[in-house]
Amino acid sequence: MSTTKEKRATQLGMNPSTAQHALKKQLMFSLAKKCSMDICFQCGLEIETHEELSVEHKTPWLDSSNPKELFFDLDNIAFSHLECNVRAARRDVKPCGTSAAYQKGCRCDSCRKANSTKASREYEPSYRRARYLKNEKT
């Protein structure tokens, strides 16, 4: 390790690359909040902290016909809770109507919209009011 890198690691208390990643994640979360893009692609609920934030590919790129193009396609990117993203990646994604389909619906647009509508119905007015008051102060 060079002396500059050692100095940075000592002062930051972590590897400089790790610190850089954490800073970028905090910045991305801050911008997502300001742009009202802090809603989870999977569950439709608000992502409340930068620790919960993850970047998700709407359509899985791995093993697709053109993985590089799909990986870098910004229209294929959404934000999710890290937990929701990991859960979605670990299940066997099948089209609607099959026995292995995700219990909340597959990842097709119609299932996601149906799940989002369900989450909206279960949204508590008191929670909405608390969020409004919190945002009003800032």
N, C-alpha and C positions, 0 to 999 in steps of 0.2 A: 504494500500500500504506500502510495506517495505521501510525503509529509503534508501536502495540502489536503488530500483526502482524509488522512488521519486527523488533522486539525478540525476539519468539517464534522467528521464522525464524533469526535470528542465534544465539540460545542453543541451539536444537535442531539447527542445522546443516542444516535442511531446511524445506520448506514445512510450516506447522502442520497442514494437512489431510493431508499425507502421513504425518506423525508420528502423527496421530490414527488413521489407517487401520492403520498398523503396530502400534500399541498394541492396537487392537481385535482384530487377527488373532492376536497373541500371547495375549491373554486368551481368545479363543475356542479356541485350540489347547490351552491349559492346562486349560480346563474339559472339552474333549473327552477329553483324557487321563484326567482324574479320573473321568469318567463311562464310561470304556472305550468311547468312540465314536471312537477313533483308528484305525479300520480302513477302508481304502480301499473305497469302493463298487464300483469297477471291478475291481481286481485281488485284493482280499481280504487284502492285506498291511498291516502296521502303517505308519502315517504317523509318521515319527520326528522331524520338525522343523516349526516353524511356517512355514518357507519352502516346504515341500512341500504344505502344507494348501491346499485349495480347497473352496469350497462348490459342490455340484453339484445340479442338478435331475434327479431320477431319470427323469421323463418330460419331454422338452423342451417348454418353454412357448411358444417362439417359433412363430408361425403355427398355434397350436392354436385350438380353437373358443372358449376363454375364457382368453386369455393372462394377464390380470391375476390371475385367481383361481388359476391353476396356478403362477404365479410366486411368490405369497405363501403358498401352501399348505405348511405346515411338514412335513406327511407326505410331501411330494414332495422334500424336501431331504435330502441325505446329504453326507458328507465324502469327498473323494478326494485322491489325490496330484494336484498341479497338472498334472503330465505326463500322467497317466492321463485326467484330465478334458479336457485339450486334445486328446489323441489321439481320445477318444470323440466330441468335438464336430466334429472334422474328417472323420470317416468318414461315409459315407452309410449311415445306420441303416436296415436293412430287416428284415422279420420273419424268423424262423427258416426255414431250408430254401431261402432264395433265394441265388443265386450271389454277391450283394453283401453277404451277412451277415458280420459281424465274425469274424475268425479264431478268437477265443476264445468266440464265441457272441454273440448279440445282447444287448440290454439287458432282455429279458423275464426274469421271475423264475426260470424253469427253467434258462435259460442262465447266469444269474448264480450260481445255486446250484451248478451243475455246475462252473463255473470256480472258485468258492470251495473246493469239495471238492478239486479238483486242486491248488490252492495249499496246502491243508492237508496233502495227501499229500507235497508237496515241501518242507514245513517241516522244517528241520533241528533235531533235538533240542538240539544244541549252541547254536544261536541262541536257542531257547526258554530254556535254562539261563542264558545270558548276560543275557537280558532279565529273568529272575527275580532274578538277583543284583543287577542294576542297580536294579530297583524295590525290592528288600529294603533297600538302603542308604538310600533316601529315606523 
